[in-house]
Amino acid sequence: MATIQPTIVDKDNGTTKIVTWVCSDPSDIGAPVEFTTHGDRCVQASGDASGQFDLEGSNDGVNWSPVTDVLGTSIGGAALDSPLSQIMQVPVYIRPNITFLTAGICTITVIMRRNNPSRQ
């Protein structure tokens, strides 16, 4: 099991962050990121592998639970190459947890936007 460090790109003077984890092992876990000021969040999974992942949130960095979309459906277990999903919760920490992966690469991308850019 490897902890995958994300790539974080700032856009729009820091009001938008694009966080990307690139995973290649069926037991990879993304290193958690913390952007509580960025409440508008959307996730997308893609890659050349077949697999599933759980997008997890935590408020203490120890206890993790799958986050849900706008319909209350767990984003956990979503197949790779899934459609974009809006994330309803805004936990302190968020990370992907790969639960199944065939040979290949999967990329989990979360875009986070600050609700009120004038607030720091």
Buried (B, 14 or more C-beta within 10 A) or exposed (E): EEEBEBEEEEEEEEBBBBBBBBBBEBEBBBEBBEBEBBBEBBBBBEBEBBBBBBBBBBEEEEEBBBBBBEEEEEBBBBEBBBEEBEBBBBBBBBBBBBBBBEEEEBBBBBBBBBEEEEEE
